[in-house]
Amino acid sequence: MSKTMEPDLHEPSAGISRQGSSQNEWKHPSDHWLRGFVLDNRASLGTLAVFIVMMAVFMIANPTVFTTWYLYSAVLTTLPVALFVVVPLVFVVTCGEIDLSFPATMGFASWVFALVVQAGYDPFLGIAAALVTGTLLGFLVGSLVVYGGLSSLIATLGMNFLLRGLIQIINEGRSTSLTSLADSWAYRIFSSQFMGIPVQIFWAIAFVVLSAMLYNRHRFGAQVKVVGDNPDSAQQMGIDVKRVRVKVFVFVGIGAAIAGTFSVMINFTWWPTAGDGYLLPVLASVFVGGTPTWGGIGTVAGGAIGAVTVSFIQTGVVAAGLSGFYVQFFNGLIIILSLLGHKWNQARYR
Amino acid sequence: MAERLIELRNIAKSYGHVYALGGVNLSVDRGEVVGLIGDNGAGKSTLIKILSGVVKPTSGEILIRGKPVTGWNAARSREAGIETVFQDRALAVQQTIVRNIFMGRELTGFLGWLKVSKEIEEASRLMREIGFTSKVFTPHSIVGQLSGGERQGVAIARAIYKQAELIVLDEPTTALSLTETAKVFHFVRQVRASGRSILFIGHNIHHVFDIADRFVVLDRGKMALTADRSEIKSAEDLINFMEDVAHPGGLAGLHDTGDAEQRAR
């Protein structure tokens, strides 16, 4: 009896479940808000997962150091500088371009800031001057790439050397000390501590949130994505493609000016090499964050989490008890693992 | 007499020493379906790109409702009420349907912030209008995941959003299935019924013959024929004429029908 019943019961149920699964495949994934959220943010959530796993490994390796506040305070002081350039770079990469000139822009804009402060003016005026400098340099670099029709990879690399060279020629390697900064209001607002937390991080978070909104909820972000995705179509639909491209370089210039100024305010000193060390960590952050290299899509939140990850590798490797020689190795490991993860994670419509 | 919507006068375009167009006149009246036919390399695409402002003509004049335009570009063309469904559909395949429909014409409020919910609402309405009744896709679906016909639907939805006065369809039936082609035809008739105009570009003369009120034949950058529907008895006549243009001396009939509207060369 049971033997004869078995196929009867089995067949239809198998048929129904097959039908059910095919219906599930066709149903749009965003039907449930949580699935929709996960799918819409898969890149940044993947980056967050990498970060959590990495921190867990560090904590297991050395629980005492990773529960002290000092470690986090140190990261939170330097991380904002990177965030101010990582986020605009997400826009640039989404637009199908790259900008390698931001370290020199950081150095140049903060140099202007240092000159203004050294001349005895209020640091707020210095910040304004640095922002103007960053905007102009971004416009210069962007115009060179866009209207000169040059490859952004090579042209911005050239501009990086050119601007850094100018700084070096004029300063002959001399740094500028700005001890008067410590008493200024600008320092209190932008670079002091609030309840033990470095105040820079609040500004950086505000910058990231505003940029994420620009990216997802503003005409600028929408056009940057479309231009990076298909510039010909964007042009056919009446978007001024060249202008959008120049704008992303200007955005990097502004971000680099803020970053440079913040780095000077941390150290009270401007060095002619200011910004140089950020080139590779910042680029790594963008791609670790889940923004692909081909343009059209990207994630600001992911880029920010990528910057946090990269910052913690440097601090964490040493704090975990390994020698400093391991830092580069782990940097590389995290970058490669993230890229593999994102490749596996990406929607398969390309 | 119907109002003249757009007129291209003596449009020429050369790429270096190569002439793509050598003095073409084209006009579209309100509520008219004009079929533009021509062989590969006849200059159809160049003419469309000039009309939609993507390519600048070397010489010639563009008139909108009788007024000459200056600084003609893609944005101006869309402002003037000309929407083009390009042959390659001009979609950004990694973006959502909403972002493609509002490409270059984002609905923005204060300081350029997007009106996201308004865009989604409008996109859903357009998708229903175009016959996107499937529950599989939402305005958030990525265009790269859609089939060819569905992508064509997105491109058409974008073109009808602003109640354009002239919709240019560049080879809209290429690579479409029979049912999808029928949908496009249905759409063309709908647009004409609503009193708007269509410029229909096609390889398939039967398709164009079925749908157009007036035919324009381009041949190697020159106008070979302009004829009303009433002057041409069948699609075969058109095909014969085109063969005659390509290989002169084969056919006589059409040249000698002698009509004011006809500007045969």
Interface residues (C-beta under 8 A of the other chain):
Chain A: W26 K27 H28 S30 G36 M213 R217 H218 R219 F220 A222 Q223 K225 V226 D229 N230 D232 S233 A234 Q235 Q236 M237 G238 I239 D240 G296 I297 A347 Y349 R350
Chain B: S52 G53 V54 N73 A74 A75 R76 S77 R78 T84 F86 D88 A90 L91 A92 V93 Q94 Q95 R99 F102 M103 G104 R105 E106 T108 G112 W113 L114 V116 K135 V136 F137 T138 H140 S141 I142 G144 Q145 R158
